[in-house]
Amino acid sequence: MIYRLSRHVELMERGGENFLVTKTPLCVLRLNRSLTELVRRGMEGPLSAATAAEADVLEHLAAKGFMERLRNAPEQPSALPTVSVVIPVKDRAEELKRCLASLATLTYPREKLQIIVVDDGSSDDSAEVARQAGARVVSSGGTGRGPAAARNVGAAAARGDILAFIDSDCTASREWLAELIPAFDDHRTAAVGGLVDGMCTESTVDRYEAVMSSLSLGSRERTGSGGDDTFYLPSCNLLVRRLTFRSVDGFDDTMHVGEDVDLTWRLRDEGWTIAYLPAGRVLHEHRSTLRSFMSRRFDYGTSEGMLQILHPHRRKRMVVPPLLALLLALCVMAPFTGGWTLLMAAGVLAVDATVVRVRFARRKLPVGLPALVSGRLRALGSLVYYLSYHLIRYYAIPLLALSLFFPLFGLVAIGVLGCAAKVDHGIKKPRLSFIRFTGIYLLEQVAYGAGVFWGCLSRRCFASYRVVILRQMEAAG
């Protein structure tokens, strides 16, 4: 693995001591001599670990945001593992033909590949399409058993060292496997996920999905092992060690949505590492009509109730520093109470900045007052976004319903929707106007929130609505 210092990270020296400082978010790390020398090597260019201890330190720095992982052209292992590609399908003959055609162009050695198509009771000629392409066809053992059950059947028939799951409505890039397989050089890694992009860009929904699909995990590499966060890998572009997959009993056959979340969480619970690489690209044909788009988001939402039952320790967490929460409350009250509230808010900001500055001073960490105030304002902005996103994600329908009778709730709904949508529109940069983006954004949150409520109601478990409030970021770590 190759690393480099993240952008906006500086190496500073004060009083004979060295520190790594990042201002977005504001964070300071004191370095010992050996770590300082390691960081200075990284300032001269791409950095690779010379020892296992250095590798652990660099991974820790990457997890904290001080380092970025880099991947050049992946080095293939001297002995490539065999790979079994598993494709579940039901009544998607044309999409399957397109998927199989993409697999025929893979650069991975053909003698190392096995392609298995699991027919889940198709009424069209999906099975015949697979046979004509030279794939092995197996039956799921029923009709409409679901992707999870079909993938398990395919995994049982597989002989490869690695299981590579891809959906029938996807196509793989030529380097799909070649770019992801090297990640298994780390014996602790059980599963690897790759980049998922949208296949189409014609409709408004397509352009929205291109940047907002839950299947796309972004442009930064990420790993997860143990812990209680919610990081997972989507099954439409997922590679798993076959023996490890079997050791955790594969996908949960009873789940028709959220089964990939459950599987990758169970792998992490068993002490394995899962990794996401912005490589090994797969194109996915997203739902391109509003009706199908909202239906799928509703389905995704219904999985939350079951996932909370299966994994009760994985709760939503939100960092809400008390003084920043008070500052936000005063700013919200200001339009209704007058200028004195803004004066109080300024005083709270000064107190908050002073408290943080004293905390840094006790640790002899070098942070100037302008950088400190700027950092606290950015922290306030982050708090506003996350609160707004949570409210619109889970409570859009109640807010809209209450706004029909109480205009104040209408203002709240407009405010939280506008804030969350503005941030996501600015970061994701979709090929859509802000108005169109916000319209689809609202429909997504309404559909997902309705799905969450229905899934919780049907299972009589409302743990999805519980949020663990943390006072500061250190507690989150």
C-alpha positions, -999 to 999 in steps of 0.1 A, spaced: 0 0 0 12 35 -8 2 66 12 5 104 10 -3 132 34 -39 143 30 -46 178 16 -48 206 42 -26 186 66 6 204 78 36 193 97 43 219 123 71 224 149 66 242 182 89 242 212 110 213 199 79 191 194 63 182 161 26 181 153 3 171 124 -24 197 120 -55 196 98 -80 224 98 -109 205 80 -119 193 105 -97 209 132 -75 182 146 -40 181 160 -17 151 166 15 152 185 43 131 169 72 113 185 106 112 167 101 81 147 67 91 136 80 126 126 107 109 104 80 87 88 58 117 80 87 137 66 94 108 42 58 111 31 62 148 24 89 140 -1 66 118 -22 44 87 -21 52 67 11 52 29 16 57 10 48 90 -6 54 79 -27 83 46 -42 97 47 -16 125 49 12 100 20 -3 80 -1 -3 112 8 33 120 1 45 84 -33 27 85 -41 45 118 -32 78 103 -53 71 72 -83 62 94 -79 95 112 -78 114 79 -41 125 81 -30 102 53 -46 91 21 -42 56 6 -30 55 -30 -31 27 -55 -11 27 -87 -15 -1 -112 -21 -30 -89 6 -56 -87 -9 -90 -94 0 -119 -70 25 -144 -84 -2 -171 -81 -36 -157 -90 -65 -171 -71 -93 -189 -90 -125 -168 -91 -162 -179 -94 -184 -152 -107 -220 -156 -94 -249 -139 -111 -285 -142 -97 -312 -136 -124 -350 -136 -128 -366 -125 -160 -338 -104 -172 -326 -121 -204 -315 -89 -222 -297 -75 -192 -280 -108 -185 -268 -110 -221 -252 -76 -217 -236 -86 -183 -222 -118 -197 -208 -100 -228 -189 -77 -204 -175 -107 -185 -162 -121 -218 -138 -92 -221 -122 -94 -187 -85 -93 -186 -84 -119 -158 -70 -153 -171 -99 -173 -185 -85 -206 -170 -89 -190 -136 -126 -181 -141 -158 -199 -135 -191 -181 -144 -223 -193 -126 -257 -180 -134 -284 -188 -108 -319 -188 -124 -345 -179 -98 -374 -193 -117 -373 -171 -148 -402 -172 -172 -381 -158 -201 -351 -173 -218 -325 -161 -192 -312 -196 -186 -307 -202 -224 -289 -169 -227 -265 -180 -200 -259 -214 -216 -252 -199 -250 -226 -176 -233 -208 -207 -218 -219 -201 -182 -229 -228 -158 -266 -225 -151 -280 -237 -118 -315 -234 -104 -322 -215 -72 -345 -243 -62 -377 -223 -65 -393 -192 -81 -386 -157 -67 -366 -169 -37 -346 -137 -40 -311 -126 -47 -297 -137 -13 -309 -173 -17 -298 -174 -53 -263 -162 -45 -260 -188 -18 -269 -216 -43 -243 -202 -67 -217 -201 -39 -224 -237 -31 -217 -247 -67 -186 -226 -69 -150 -240 -69 -131 -207 -70 -110 -194 -41 -128 -161 -45 -165 -155 -50 -173 -125 -72 -209 -113 -70 -224 -91 -97 -260 -84 -106 -276 -93 -139 -284 -56 -146 -247 -47 -143 -217 -47 -166 -181 -52 -155 -151 -32 -167 -123 -51 -183 -101 -46 -153 -129 -55 -128 -112 -85 -112 -76 -75 -119 -80 -43 -99 -97 -58 -69 -81 -92 -64 -47 -77 -52 -65 -65 -21 -67 -101 -9 -29 -101 -4 -38 -89 31 -47 -122 48 -71 -102 72 -93 -91 43 -124 -112 38 -144 -91 14 -136 -63 -12 -161 -40 -29 -155 -19 -60 -167 12 -76 -203 13 -88 -213 39 -114 -246 45 -132 -250 30 -166 -274 56 -180 -275 94 -179 -305 102 -200 -332 109 -175 -333 132 -145 -334 103 -121 -304 87 -139 -284 119 -133 -295 120 -97 -285 84 -91 -251 90 -107 -241 109 -76 -266 98 -49 -270 61 -53 -264 42 -21 -245 16 -42 -218 41 -49 -194 45 -20 -173 74 -34 -138 81 -45 -119 74 -13 -106 40 -2 -121 27 30 -117 -3 53 -136 -16 83 -129 -43 109 -147 -48 142 -162 -16 156 -199 -7 156 -202 18 127 -224 10 97 -199 7 69 -208 -21 45 -202 -33 9 -230 -36 -17 -235 -70 -33 -236 -58 -69 -198 -55 -69 -186 -77 -41 -157 -102 -38 -155 -126 -9 -132 -154 1 -152 -186 -5 -142 -204 26 -149 -174 48 -182 -169 31 -192 -204 40 -179 -200 76 -204 -173 83 -232 -192 64 -233 -168 35 -262 -144 29 -294 -146 50 -319 -164 27 -348 -147 44 -337 -112 34 -347 -98 1 -331 -64 8 -302 -54 31 -287 -89 29 -253 -74 18 -253 -51 48 -260 -81 71 -233 -102 55 -205 -77 56 -214 -67 92 -212 -103 103 -178 -106 86 -166 -76 106 -181 -91 138 -160 -122 133 -129 -101 132 -124 -99 94 -116 -67 75 -138 -55 46 -123 -30 21 -138 -6 -5 -116 4 -34 -126 31 -59 -115 7 -86 -128 -24 -103 -157 -4 -118 -191 -19 -124 -219 -1 -142 -254 -5 -127 -287 2 -145 -304 22 -119 -342 26 -117 -348 55 -141 -385 63 -134 -397 81 -103 -421 53 -95 -394 26 -96 -369 48 -79 -391 55 -50 -402 19 -47 -366 8 -44 -358 35 -18 -389 23 1 -375 -13 -1 -341 -2 12 -358 16 41 -377 -15 52 -344 -34 59 -335 -11 88 -358 -28 113 -345 -62 106 -309 -51 106 -314 -35 140 -328 -67 153 -298 -87 139 -272 -62 148 -284 -42 179 -250 -28 187 -248 -9 154 -266 22 163 -268 56 146 -244 80 163 -243 118 161 -217 141 177 -235 171 193 -212 193 214 -234 210 240 -221 245 234 -225 242 197 -260 228 202 -268 259 224 -253 282 197 -274 266 170 -306 269 191 -299 306 197 -294 312 160 -327 295 152 -345 316 178 -329 349 166 -355 357 139 -383 355 165 -366 370 195 -345 398 182 -309 409 181 -301 401 218 -302 364 209 -275 369 183 -254 386 209 -259 356 232 -249 334 203 -217 353 198 -209 349 235 -215 312 234 -192 309 203 -165 328 223 -169 305 253 -169 274 231 -137 285 213 -121 294 246 -129 259 261 -114 242 230 -84 265 231 -77 257 268 -80 220 260 -54 223 233 -32 245 254 -31 219 282 -18 195 257 6 221 243 -9 218 209 -3 247 185 -36 262 173 -40 299 166 -72 318 175 -83 325 139 -79 288 130 -98 278 161 -128 301 155 -129 290 119 -128 253 129 -156 258 154 -178 275 128 -171 246 104 -181 222 132 -213 242 137 -220 239 99 -214 201 101 -238 199 130 -265 218 111 -261 195 81 -262 162 100 -292 173 121 -310 185 90 -302 153 71 -314 131 99 -347 150 103 -355 150 66 -344 113 62 -365 99 90 -392 125 97 -400 141 63 -436 127 63 -445 139 98 -430 173 91 -449 177 59 -481 165 76 -478 189 105 -470 218 82 -505 215 68 -519 226 102 -490 245 118 -470 268 94 -440 268 117 -434 231 109 -435 241 72 -407 265 78 -387 238 97 -393 213 68 -382 239 42 -351 248 63 -338 213 69 -346 202 34 -328 232 19 -298 228 42 -293 191 36 -299 193 -2 -277 224 -6 -247 207 10 -252 174 -10 -257 193 -42 -226 213 -36 -205 183 -27 -218 158 -52 -221 183 -81 -249 165 -101 -258 174 -137 -290 188 -123 -302 223 -113 -306 227 -75 -344 228 -78 -346 195 -97 -321 179 -74 -340 191 -43 -373 177 -57 -359 142 -62 -340 145 -29 -372 151 -11 -390 122 -28 -361 99 -19 -363 109 18 -401 105 18 -399 70 3 -370 59 24 -385 72 56 -418 55 48 -400 23 43 -381 26 76 -414 31 94 -431 2 77 -402 -21 83 -401 -12 120 -438 -14 124 -440 -49 108 -413 -62 131 -424 -42 162 -389 -28 166 -383 9 164 -346 9 174 -338 25 140 -351 58 154 -327 57 184 -296 79 180 -266 77 203 -256 113 211 -219 119 217 -205 151 232 -173 152 212 -155 134 183 -131 116 206 -160 96 221 -170 86 186 -136 71 180 
